[in-house]
Amino acid sequence: MSSYRELTPKENEAIQKNLQNFMPKLFSDYSTPLPQLLASPLKNTFFLSLIALPILYLNHKYNPDKFYYYVINISVISIVLFNVYRRHRTNQNIIESMKRLPEGATKMDYVSQTVIMSNRLGRSRGGLFLGAGLGSSILGKRR
C-alpha cells in the first residue's frame, strides 16, 4: 500500500502559481502553507545574481591581491550556480512531502517529518564538528 496521495487540483494550481515566484515567502513561520515555500530555481538564481554582481564588481575594483580576487570570484559564482540545484531539490522535496502529508499541510508538518529533522540535525552537527576540528588544528599549530 502506497503512502502517497493524489494532489488536489487546488494544490496543483497553488504549486504552479508559486513555482513562478522569484523567492519563497520571505518571513515564513510554522503556519505557512507548503506551496508558499516554493520558488522558481531560475528566477531565484537571477535574483541572487543581482546581489552577487555588485560583490564581484567591488572585488574587481578594490582587491589588489590576485589570489583572493580569484577565490572570491569563484566562490560567489559557485554559490549562484549551486543555487539552481539547491532550489530545484528543495522544491521537489516540498512537493513530495505534500503528497505524503494531509491536504493543507504547513511548514510545521514539513519540518516535523523524521527525514527532514534528521537532515537538519545532521547538517548542524556536521558543521559543529568541522568548526571544532578547524579550531583545534589552529590552536595546535600555535604551540
Secondary structure, 3 states (H helix, E strand, C coil): CCCCCCCCHHHHHHHHHHCCCCCCCCCCCCCCEHHHHCCCHHHHHHHHHHHHHHHHHHHHHHCCCHHHHHHHHHHHHHHHHHHHHHHHHHHHHHHHHHHHCCCCCEHHHHHCCHHHHHHHHHHHHHHHHHHHHHHHHHHHHHC
